[in-house]
Amino acid sequence: MPRQGVASTFKYARAVGSLETVVACLDIPYSIIEPSAWKKFHHLIGADKEASRQRVLQLFPGAHTLFSRKLDHQRAEAVLIALTGAGGSAENRANGETGAGRMKR
């Protein structure tokens, strides 16, 4: 993570490792979604964070209260990452596109 010290980076890595261990021990499949993969999947390469929020509002117009603030771009990016791993939206599936994640088991 940029601009973090060694101690905080180590704590972050331990937390990620702990989560991955629990998921592996429970034999839960999961996908690693790279930023370039989900941004390409949702046609957001080179776009700013606001574009992610707007894309989610386009896909889920009924969820506008959850994404009404400019600060909700992180929540929007989480939704887009999850959609990519799950195979995308109904709109993407209709166009013949599939998810872009690498499945781990």
N, C-alpha and C positions, 0 to 999 in steps of 0.2 A: 504494500500500500504506500503510495507516495506521501512524503513528509511525515512519516511515522518513525519513531525511534525503534531501536532493536528490541527493546522489551515489549513494546506494544505490538510489534509485528509478530513476535514469538507467542504472545497471548492469543492473537488472532489465529495463528496457525494451529495452536493447540485446540482452540474451540472448533475450528473446521475439522481437524482430525478426529476429535471426539464425536462430532455429528456423523462423519463418514463411517466411523467404526460402529456406531449404533445402527445406522441404516444397513451396513453390511452384515452385522450379526443377526438382524431381523430378516435378512434376505429380501429387502425391499429394493426393487429396481429403481434407478434414478438416472437422470441425464445431466451431463455437463454441457451447458449452453454457453458458448463463447460470445462475447459482445458483438463481434463481427457477424456471427451467424444469425442472431436474432434481429440485428439491425438490417441485415440484408433481406431476411425473410419478410420483414415488415416495411421494406423500402425506405429505411431511415439512415442509410449510409451518408455521413457528412451532415446530417441534420442536428439541430440543437435539441436540448432537453424538452423544450416546449412542444416540439413535433411529436415526441412520444406521448405526451399528455393528449394532444389533439387526435392522435391515432386511436387511442383507447376510447376517447369520446365518440369517435366515428364508429368504432366497433360496438360500443355499449352506450348508446345514447341515454338509456334509462339510468345509468350510473353517474350522471353529471354531478350529483351532490358529493360523491366520493372523490371527484377529480376537478372540483371547481376552482381550487387555488393554484397559482403558479408553482407553489411548493410541493404539489402533489405529483410532480414529475417522477419522483423516485417510486412511488406507488404504481404509477402508470408503467414504468419500466419493468417492475416486478410482474405485472400482469402480462406484458408482452413477452417476457422471458418464459413464463409459465405456458402461454399459448403456443409458443414456438416448440417447447418440449412436448406438449400434448398433441402436436400435429397441426396447430394453427386454428384459425377461425373457420367457420362454415364458409365464409367468403373465399378464403384461401383454398380450402378443400375443393370448392366448386371450380376453381381455376386449375386444379390438378396438382397443387403444391402440397408438400408434406413437411413434417417437422424437421428441424435441423440439428437436433441433439445427438450425442453419442451415448447410447444406453450402456449403463454399467450394471453388472450383476455380481 
